[in-house]
Amino acid sequence: MEIDECFSLDLVTAVNRWMLSPSADVASLVDKAAANLPVEFRMREAPVFRRVALGKSSIWQLLGEQSLSEKISSWTLDSALAKAFDGGVPPVGWQGVIFKILPDRGRTVLNIYRLFSSGEFRAAVQKHRAQVPNIEYGIDEFSNSESEVIVELDYLRPEDVWSYGGYSASEAEIIEMAAAEMLGRAPTEDERNYLSTCLKASGAKLGAKWITEEQVKSLQIGLKDKIKYLQGLKRAQAAWRATD
């Protein structure tokens, strides 16, 4: 197959549009333009990660209904990039979640990381760049910096959660809690300074934090009974409304 047929102007344009403004319509263009690519550009062998900020209703869908609707979206091969995406842990009021899916979950629309690792594709970008609108804000700016893979997936499950993001108590709050536990009272100024020194020496990181995969598993085991109770409550409420 000719290189121009694989790495066409349509493909370069579609990838650039995706990088500028990913959407369902643009994903369809990428899918169509990638149809002639060798299969290795439409597959993945490693897990991919996606960071999202969920509101209360979406959290309930994920944990209470055990399924959160998904679509064609951007994932990364680099978990560190997922943690840092869009400022890292979302603001208070939103639940930060990083999902992890294995290669057997979902359809790989386009492995952008592998595409930009191809010298032939990079040559095609140079060949067609004059015909690609706003290429300086898309391909030129992002290139392979996000280790990106576009994946089509119908839904996400609780077991797809790799990390939750949240915020620790402040240093002052931790010192007050430690003093109450150890001394049974509020700390003096000297005790406060001592506890502050101990906290810094411990290396504990305060503020925004992503928990580990093992912590996620423990957390979700602990949530099972609470979720079952809430599921029963919602069913009872729905039945009561139906008879009203």
C-alpha positions as CSV (number, residue, x, y, z in Angstrom):
1,M,0.0,0.0,0.0
2,E,1.3,3.4,-0.9
3,I,2.4,5.7,2.0
4,D,0.2,8.5,0.7
5,E,-2.8,6.2,0.8
6,C,-2.1,5.3,4.5
7,F,-0.9,8.7,5.8
8,S,-3.3,10.9,3.8
9,L,-4.2,14.5,4.1
10,D,-7.5,13.4,5.5
11,L,-5.8,11.5,8.3
12,V,-3.5,14.4,9.2
13,T,-6.4,16.9,9.1
14,A,-8.6,14.6,11.3
15,V,-5.9,14.0,13.9
16,N,-5.2,17.8,14.0
17,R,-8.9,18.5,14.5
18,W,-9.1,15.9,17.3
19,M,-6.2,17.6,19.0
20,L,-7.8,21.0,18.7
21,S,-11.3,20.0,19.8
22,P,-12.1,16.4,20.4
23,S,-15.8,15.5,19.9
24,A,-18.0,12.6,18.7
25,D,-18.2,14.2,15.2
26,V,-14.4,14.6,14.9
27,A,-13.9,11.1,16.3
28,S,-16.0,9.8,13.3
29,L,-13.7,11.7,10.9
30,V,-10.6,10.1,12.6
31,D,-12.2,6.7,12.5
32,K,-12.9,7.0,8.8
33,A,-9.5,8.5,7.9
34,A,-7.7,5.7,9.9
35,A,-9.5,2.9,8.1
36,N,-6.6,2.3,5.6
37,L,-3.9,2.3,8.2
38,P,-2.0,-1.0,9.0
39,V,-3.6,-2.8,12.0
40,E,-0.8,-1.9,14.4
41,F,-2.0,1.7,14.4
42,R,-5.5,0.6,15.5
43,M,-4.5,-1.6,18.4
44,R,-2.8,-1.4,21.8
45,E,-0.9,-3.9,24.0
46,A,-0.7,-1.9,27.2
47,P,-3.2,-0.5,29.7
48,V,-4.5,3.0,29.1
49,F,-5.7,5.6,31.6
50,R,-8.3,8.4,31.6
51,R,-8.8,11.1,34.3
52,V,-12.3,12.5,34.7
53,A,-14.1,14.8,37.2
54,L,-17.5,13.3,38.2
55,G,-20.5,15.0,39.9
56,K,-22.8,13.2,42.4
57,S,-25.1,11.7,39.7
58,S,-22.2,10.3,37.7
59,I,-20.6,8.8,40.9
60,W,-24.0,7.1,41.7
61,Q,-24.2,5.7,38.1
62,L,-20.7,4.3,38.5
63,L,-20.9,2.9,42.0
64,G,-24.7,2.5,42.6
65,E,-25.8,1.4,39.1
66,Q,-22.4,-0.2,38.4
67,S,-22.1,1.3,35.0
68,L,-21.1,4.8,33.7
69,S,-21.8,5.5,30.0
70,E,-18.8,6.2,28.0
71,K,-18.1,7.0,24.3
72,I,-15.1,7.6,22.0
73,S,-12.6,9.5,24.1
74,S,-9.0,10.2,24.7
75,W,-6.9,7.9,26.9
76,T,-3.2,7.9,27.7
77,L,-0.6,5.2,28.0
78,D,1.1,7.2,30.8
79,S,-0.5,7.1,34.3
80,A,1.6,10.1,35.4
81,L,0.0,12.1,32.6
82,A,-3.4,11.0,33.6
83,K,-2.7,12.2,37.2
84,A,-1.6,15.6,36.0
85,F,-4.2,16.1,33.3
86,D,-6.3,19.3,33.5
87,G,-4.6,20.4,36.7
88,G,-4.6,17.1,38.5
89,V,-7.1,16.4,41.3
90,P,-10.3,18.4,40.5
91,P,-11.6,21.1,42.8
92,V,-13.6,20.3,46.0
93,G,-17.1,19.4,44.9
94,W,-16.0,17.1,42.1
95,Q,-14.7,13.6,42.5
96,G,-11.5,12.9,40.6
97,V,-11.4,9.4,39.1
98,I,-8.7,7.8,37.0
99,F,-9.9,4.8,35.0
100,K,-7.6,2.1,33.7
101,I,-8.6,-0.4,31.0
102,L,-6.7,-3.3,29.6
103,P,-6.3,-3.9,25.8
104,D,-9.3,-6.3,25.7
105,R,-11.6,-3.5,26.8
106,G,-13.0,-1.3,24.1
107,R,-12.0,-0.7,20.5
108,T,-8.9,1.2,19.6
109,V,-9.9,3.8,17.1
110,L,-6.4,5.2,16.7
111,N,-3.1,4.7,18.6
112,I,-1.9,8.3,18.3
113,Y,1.3,7.5,20.3
114,R,2.3,4.9,17.8
115,L,1.3,7.1,14.9
116,F,3.6,9.9,15.9
117,S,6.3,7.3,16.5
118,S,6.2,6.6,12.8
119,G,8.7,8.5,10.7
120,E,6.4,8.0,7.7
121,F,3.5,9.7,9.4
122,R,5.8,12.6,10.6
123,A,6.9,13.0,7.0
124,A,3.3,13.1,5.9
125,V,2.6,15.9,8.4
126,Q,5.4,17.9,6.9
127,K,4.1,17.2,3.4
128,H,0.5,18.2,4.1
129,R,1.0,20.9,6.8
130,A,0.3,23.9,4.5
131,Q,-3.2,22.4,3.8
132,V,-4.1,21.7,7.4
133,P,-5.8,24.6,9.2
134,N,-4.5,25.6,12.6
135,I,-1.8,22.9,12.6
136,E,0.4,25.1,14.8
137,Y,-2.3,24.8,17.6
138,G,-2.9,21.1,17.2
139,I,-0.3,18.7,15.9
140,D,2.6,21.2,16.4
141,E,1.7,21.9,20.0
142,F,0.7,18.5,21.2
143,S,2.5,16.0,18.9
144,N,3.2,12.9,21.0
145,S,3.3,14.7,24.4
146,E,0.2,13.0,25.7
147,S,1.0,9.4,24.8
148,E,-2.6,9.4,23.5
149,V,-4.8,6.5,22.3
150,I,-8.4,7.1,21.1
151,V,-10.7,4.4,22.4
152,E,-14.4,3.6,21.8
153,L,-16.0,2.1,24.9
154,D,-19.7,1.8,25.8
155,Y,-19.5,1.9,29.6
156,L,-17.1,2.0,32.6
157,R,-17.3,-0.2,35.6
158,P,-16.3,0.2,39.3
159,E,-13.5,-2.3,38.7
160,D,-12.1,0.0,36.0
161,V,-11.2,2.6,38.6
162,W,-7.5,2.9,39.1
163,S,-7.4,5.9,41.5
164,Y,-9.6,8.4,43.3
165,G,-8.4,11.9,43.9
166,G,-9.1,14.0,47.0
167,Y,-7.6,16.4,49.5
168,S,-6.0,15.7,52.9
169,A,-6.7,17.8,56.0
170,S,-4.5,20.9,56.4
171,E,-1.4,20.8,58.5
172,A,-3.2,22.8,61.3
173,E,-6.1,20.3,61.3
174,I,-3.7,17.3,61.4
175,I,-1.8,18.8,64.3
176,E,-5.0,19.4,66.2
177,M,-6.2,15.8,65.6
178,A,-2.8,14.4,66.6
179,A,-2.8,16.4,69.8
180,A,-6.3,15.4,70.7
181,E,-5.4,11.7,70.2
182,M,-2.0,11.9,72.0
183,L,-2.7,14.5,74.7
184,G,-6.4,14.6,75.0
185,R,-6.4,18.4,74.6
186,A,-5.4,21.3,72.3
187,P,-1.6,21.6,71.9
188,T,0.5,24.4,73.4
189,E,2.6,26.5,71.1
190,D,5.7,24.4,71.8
191,E,3.8,21.2,71.2
192,R,2.3,22.6,68.0
193,N,5.8,23.4,66.7
194,Y,7.1,20.0,67.7
195,L,4.2,18.2,66.0
196,S,4.7,20.4,62.9
197,T,8.4,19.3,62.8
198,C,7.4,15.7,63.1
199,L,4.9,16.0,60.3
200,K,7.4,17.5,58.0
201,A,10.0,14.9,58.9
202,S,7.6,12.1,58.0
203,G,7.5,13.2,54.4
204,A,3.7,13.1,54.3
205,K,2.3,15.1,51.3
206,L,-0.6,17.3,52.2
207,G,-3.2,18.7,49.9
208,A,-4.3,17.1,46.6
209,K,-3.6,13.4,46.3
210,W,-4.4,10.3,44.2
211,I,-4.7,7.1,46.1
212,T,-3.1,3.9,45.1
213,E,-4.8,1.0,43.2
214,E,-4.6,-1.2,46.3
215,Q,-6.3,1.6,48.4
216,V,-9.0,1.8,45.7
217,K,-9.7,-1.9,46.2
218,S,-9.9,-1.6,49.9
219,L,-12.2,1.4,49.7
220,Q,-14.6,-0.2,47.3
221,I,-14.8,-3.3,49.5
222,G,-15.7,-1.1,52.4
223,L,-18.4,0.7,50.2
224,K,-20.2,-2.4,49.2
225,D,-22.6,-2.6,52.2
226,K,-23.3,1.2,52.0
227,I,-24.1,0.9,48.3
228,K,-26.4,-2.0,48.8
229,Y,-28.3,-0.1,51.5
230,L,-28.6,3.0,49.2
231,Q,-29.7,0.8,46.2
232,G,-32.5,-0.7,48.4
233,L,-33.5,2.8,49.6
234,K,-33.8,4.0,46.0
235,R,-35.9,1.0,45.0
236,A,-38.2,1.6,47.9
237,Q,-38.5,5.3,47.0
238,A,-39.3,4.4,43.4
239,A,-42.0,1.9,44.5
240,W,-43.5,4.5,46.8
241,R,-43.7,7.1,44.0
242,A,-45.3,4.5,41.7
243,T,-48.2,4.0,44.1
244,D,-48.6,7.7,44.9
